[in-house]
């Protein structure tokens, strides 16, 4: 098999698991009767590209010192990460049915003390990126060459702590740090404009992150080929930290959820689940 065939196989794997994860996500939230859904759906393609293509990880050895790290700073989207982790072999797919239950390893926000494969407990917005910066700095100090990936939400960038972390990452030239912003442009709560439409949480993100000394990319966060290509460029960066502004659609893949803030954390009914699965499978 030549390199082109290998690349096509990897791209197919990423696409197939993104599709599987979307179905598992809506099924799990419906079954649990709780959970976020819009944000995880916008993030799934990014997560699949990371876990099935670009991160150096081994589900059979989740605590390997030299593994790449991933922090989901937008911790309320943990169910999306759990679905990807299950498909990647970190936990049984059947365990997703325990999501958000007492004594489950799969809580609404990730707990690194419960589930192997989680590198940080997150939930309070703004804090995950600081942890990722600390991990990247620690790797530098110990001369380890693993990469640290961190997904943040666009609404999360309203937290001052995000920019404090960005400043430190730039100061110490953390070229081993890759931030991915899930730029779905729609937060659960926010200001509205004169026409009653939600105002985008952050404007001009490329200019803002560039001003903090980051290498910046502006891409389609649902294009797997573009995601993989950009992640590889970020991993090859030698001088600066990187941020990938991944333009996404909240509720991606299900037309009645797309760009609807109501679906930030709404639970689909059985009828809505049926329609959602039909759309996912036909996509």
C-alpha positions in Angstrom: 0.0 0.0 0.0 1.5 3.4 -1.0 1.4 6.6 1.0 -1.6 7.9 -1.0 -3.6 4.9 -0.1 -2.7 5.2 3.5 -3.7 8.8 3.6 -7.1 8.0 1.9 -7.7 5.2 4.4 -7.0 7.6 7.3 -9.3 10.3 5.9 -12.0 7.7 5.4 -11.5 6.5 9.0 -11.8 10.1 10.3 -15.0 10.7 8.3 -16.6 7.4 9.3 -15.9 7.9 13.0 -17.2 11.5 13.0 -20.5 10.1 11.6 -20.6 7.3 14.1 -19.9 9.8 16.9 -22.7 12.1 15.9 -25.2 9.2 16.1 -23.9 8.0 19.4 -24.0 11.6 20.7 -27.7 12.2 20.0 -28.6 8.7 21.2 -26.7 9.1 24.4 -28.2 12.5 25.3 -31.7 11.2 24.4 -31.2 8.1 26.6 -29.8 10.1 29.5 -32.4 12.8 29.3 -29.7 15.4 29.8 -26.6 16.8 28.2 -25.3 19.4 25.8 -25.7 18.7 22.1 -25.2 21.7 19.9 -21.6 22.4 20.9 -20.5 18.8 20.8 -22.0 18.4 17.3 -20.0 21.4 16.1 -16.8 19.9 17.6 -17.1 16.3 16.4 -15.2 16.7 13.1 -12.3 18.3 15.0 -12.2 15.6 17.6 -12.3 12.8 15.1 -9.4 14.4 13.1 -7.3 14.6 16.3 -8.0 11.2 17.7 -8.1 9.1 14.4 -5.3 10.9 12.6 -3.1 13.5 14.2 -2.6 12.7 17.9 0.2 10.4 19.0 -1.8 8.3 21.5 -2.3 4.6 22.5 -5.6 3.6 24.1 -3.8 0.5 25.6 -1.4 2.7 27.4 -3.3 5.9 28.2 -0.8 7.2 30.8 2.3 6.9 28.5 4.5 9.8 29.6 5.3 10.7 25.9 1.7 10.7 24.6 0.2 13.8 23.1 -2.2 15.6 25.5 -5.7 16.9 24.8 -7.7 19.3 26.9 -11.3 20.1 26.1 -11.5 23.5 27.8 -15.2 23.8 26.7 -15.9 21.0 29.2 -19.6 21.1 28.7 -19.0 19.3 25.4 -17.6 16.3 27.1 -20.2 13.9 25.7 -18.7 14.5 22.2 -15.3 13.6 23.5 -16.7 10.5 25.3 -18.2 9.3 22.0 -14.9 9.7 20.2 -12.9 8.1 23.1 -15.3 5.1 23.0 -14.8 4.6 19.3 -11.1 5.0 19.7 -11.0 2.2 22.3 -10.6 4.0 25.6 -14.0 2.7 27.0 -16.7 0.3 25.8 -19.3 2.0 23.6 -22.0 0.4 25.8 -20.7 2.5 28.7 -22.1 5.6 27.0 -25.5 4.6 28.4 -24.2 5.5 31.9 -23.6 9.1 30.9 -24.6 11.6 33.6 -25.6 8.9 36.1 -24.5 8.6 39.7 -21.2 6.8 40.0 -20.6 6.8 36.2 -17.2 7.6 34.9 -18.9 9.7 32.3 -20.1 12.8 34.1 -21.5 15.9 32.3 -18.1 17.5 32.6 -14.9 15.4 32.3 -13.2 14.1 35.4 -9.6 13.0 34.7 -9.6 10.9 38.0 -12.4 8.7 36.7 -11.6 7.9 33.1 -8.3 7.0 31.5 -7.7 9.0 28.4 -8.8 12.3 30.0 -5.8 14.7 30.5 -7.7 17.4 32.5 -10.9 17.9 34.4 -12.7 20.9 33.0 -16.0 22.7 33.2 -15.4 26.2 34.5 -14.8 28.1 31.2 -11.4 29.6 30.7 -9.5 27.3 32.9 -8.7 24.4 30.5 -6.5 26.5 28.3 -4.4 27.5 31.3 -3.9 23.9 32.1 -2.9 23.2 28.5 -0.3 26.0 28.7 1.1 24.5 31.9 1.4 21.1 30.3 3.2 22.5 27.2 5.5 24.5 29.5 6.2 21.4 31.5 7.1 19.5 28.4 9.5 22.2 27.4 11.2 22.2 30.8 11.6 18.4 30.8 12.8 18.3 27.2 9.8 16.1 26.2 8.6 16.4 22.6 4.9 15.6 22.9 2.3 18.1 21.7 -0.5 19.6 23.7 -3.8 20.2 21.9 -6.6 22.3 23.5 -10.1 23.0 22.3 -11.8 26.2 23.4 -15.2 27.6 22.7 -15.7 31.0 21.1 -17.9 32.2 24.0 -15.2 31.0 26.4 -12.9 33.7 25.0 -14.9 36.2 26.9 -13.0 35.0 30.0 -10.0 37.1 30.8 -8.1 34.0 31.9 -8.0 32.8 28.2 -6.0 35.9 27.2 -3.7 35.6 30.3 -2.9 32.0 29.2 -2.4 33.2 25.6 0.1 35.8 26.8 2.1 33.3 28.7 2.1 30.8 25.8 3.6 33.4 23.5 6.1 34.7 26.1 7.6 31.2 26.5 7.4 30.4 22.8 5.3 27.2 23.3 5.5 25.9 19.8 4.3 22.5 21.2 0.9 24.0 22.0 -2.0 23.9 19.5 -5.2 25.7 20.3 -8.3 24.9 18.3 -11.2 27.3 18.7 -14.6 25.8 17.9 -15.9 28.9 16.2 -19.6 28.2 15.9 -20.5 31.8 16.6 -23.4 31.0 18.9 -23.3 30.8 22.7 -26.2 29.8 25.0 -26.5 33.2 26.6 -25.3 36.4 25.1 -26.1 39.9 23.9 -28.4 40.6 21.0 -28.2 43.2 18.2 -30.9 45.7 17.2 -32.7 43.0 15.2 -32.8 40.6 18.1 -30.1 38.3 16.7 -27.3 36.9 18.9 -24.0 38.8 18.6 -21.0 36.7 17.7 -19.1 36.0 20.9 -15.7 37.1 19.5 -15.0 39.3 16.5 -11.8 39.3 14.4 -10.3 36.3 16.2 -7.4 36.1 13.7 -6.3 39.6 14.5 -6.7 39.2 18.2 -4.8 36.0 18.5 -2.1 37.2 16.1 -1.6 40.2 18.4 -0.8 37.8 21.2 2.0 36.3 19.0 0.2 33.1 17.8 0.5 31.5 14.4 -3.1 31.6 13.2 -5.1 29.5 10.7 -8.7 30.2 9.6 -10.3 27.0 8.3 -13.5 25.1 7.7 -13.9 23.1 10.9 -16.1 20.4 9.2 -13.6 19.7 6.3 -11.6 16.7 7.5 -8.9 17.1 4.8 -8.4 20.7 5.7 -8.4 19.9 9.4 -5.7 17.3 9.0 -3.6 19.4 6.8 -3.7 22.4 9.2 -3.1 20.2 12.3 0.0 18.9 10.6 1.2 22.4 9.8 0.6 23.3 13.5 2.6 20.3 14.7 5.5 21.3 12.5 5.7 24.9 13.9 9.1 25.6 15.4 8.9 29.1 16.9 5.4 30.0 18.2 2.2 28.6 19.7 -0.6 28.0 17.1 -4.3 28.6 17.1 -6.7 27.1 14.5 -9.9 29.1 14.1 -12.2 26.3 13.1 -15.4 27.8 11.6 -18.2 25.4 12.5 -21.9 25.2 12.7 -23.6 24.6 16.1 -25.7 21.4 15.8 -23.9 20.4 12.6 -25.4 17.5 10.7 -29.0 17.9 11.9 -30.9 20.6 10.1 -33.4 21.5 12.8 -30.6 21.9 15.3 -28.1 23.9 13.2 -27.5 27.5 14.3 -30.2 27.2 16.9 -29.0 28.4 20.4 -32.0 26.5 21.9 -30.1 23.2 21.1 -27.1 24.2 23.2 -28.3 21.8 25.9 -31.8 20.6 24.7 -32.6 16.9 24.9 -34.2 15.4 21.7 -37.5 13.6 22.0 -37.8 10.1 20.6 -39.3 11.6 17.4 -36.6 14.1 17.0 -34.0 11.4 17.7 -35.4 9.3 14.9 -35.2 12.2 12.4 -31.7 13.2 13.6 -30.4 9.6 13.0 -32.0 9.5 9.6 -30.2 12.8 8.6 -26.9 11.6 10.0 -27.0 8.3 8.2 -28.0 9.9 4.9 -25.3 12.6 5.1 
